[in-house]
Amino acid sequence: MLIGGLQKNSFIDFPGRISCVLFLSGCNFHCPYCHNPELTRRIPADESPLTPDQFYAFLEARRSLLDGVVISGGEPTLQADLPAVCAAVKNLGFPVKLDTNGSRPHVLRHLVAEGLVDYVAMDIKTDPRRYVPVFQPEDGQEAIQESIRIIMASAPAYEFRTTCARPIIDEDVIAAIARSIEGADRYVLQPFHNQRLLTPSFFDRTEPAFTSAQMQWMKAVAQRWVKHCTIR
């Protein structure tokens, strides 16, 4: 387990729970607006990274303070020992929420089938047909769509979410994404925040952020196809 960082408490990352957030290092996507650019490389975040044993000791000491653990990244499903990590966390009595980009459905299928995750949050970056070349160099549409199917059919609880940033997102793209998850329990739209970006130059020729009114309009567009849409 290559740990990139630990947020010791969060009131927003695991719906309905007070959680910590474990960030695992390494990612197979290159999202221009990524707020954790140091985690895109498969290296420890600093010279003295948190060890797995230290993380589990942290959880032991906070049994009465936390009621959930979020495993995020980077992309957690790249790490071969992710199932063992989820099992260890659950054995300590904590529900697990997984944040994923959905690029590795075989890992996701295993985690869900084995009961190793209690909540899955999958980022849908854009229309699944349009990930290349902004997010990944090769077409991964089938993997994204398979992950959507697995989550909607089998995950105990879930959400899909999209970061809304021009020129990646517009009304038509939101409609296409919402149609691809038709009937989903929860779809979250996230406003763009201009801080600590992986590729700031990507946005040099545009104003990436949408106004509050524009976000509300895209919410209304998405709401036609999903059970519940919200802006976070």
Secondary structure by P-SEA (a helix, b strand, c coil): cccccccccccccccccbbbbbbbbbbccccccccccccccccccccccccaaaaaaaaaaccccccbbbbbccccccccaaaaaaaaaaaabbbbbbbcccccaaaaaaaaaaccccbbbbbbcccccccccccccccaaaaaaaaaaaaacccccbbbbbbcccccccaaaaaaaaaaaccccbbbbbcccccccccccccccccccccaaaaaaaaaaacccccccccc
